[in-house]
């Protein structure tokens, strides 16, 4: 990923936190030279000093069969993004777009049944634990679990490299920066307001 120096993030823990908060990723591999992609929620874990992304996809999805033949797997995560009008600057310039993106590169392998159950248990806990009637692994019937397990394939991606770009108007002076935050807060779309919150948090 092309990352100008203003926007490059190198703190691995910060990137991990971003992935945890923006865990719906895009997995990219190649099949006979053609890129293919799947959009999935993914987990992040650490074992024996290595970091892994974990997830599952439908058995009928042909992408999992490319894991053995793909030397590298790319997983992309995206945060809020927003149009930035140059009318918000003190001086003449052109409009741009602010965004946050993290690219993860690694090698993928298929989970065995026990590892898949652990991955599913962790994912249900993450997204259900705070709900009034949480749907947790141990609450589901064996019949339902057996049926669902037959229809999916679990995988893990051993992380080899992480790249992150946070384009948040870091190259603007303080007055312009604060005005951009203010103007984004006034926008009607949710993504612009989320971007304002991110930028405000970095002041």
Buried (B, 14 or more C-beta within 10 A) or exposed (E): EEBEEEBEBEEEEEBBEBBEEBBEBBBBBBEEEEEBBBEBEBBBEEEEEEBBBBBBBEEEBEBBEBBEEBEBBBBBBBBBBBBBBEEBBEEEBEEBEBBBBBBBBBBBBBBEEEBBBBBBEBBBEEEBEEEEEEEEBEEEEEEEBEEEBEEBBBBBBBBEEBBBBBBBBBEBEEEBBBBBBEBBBEBEEEBBBBBBEBBBEEE
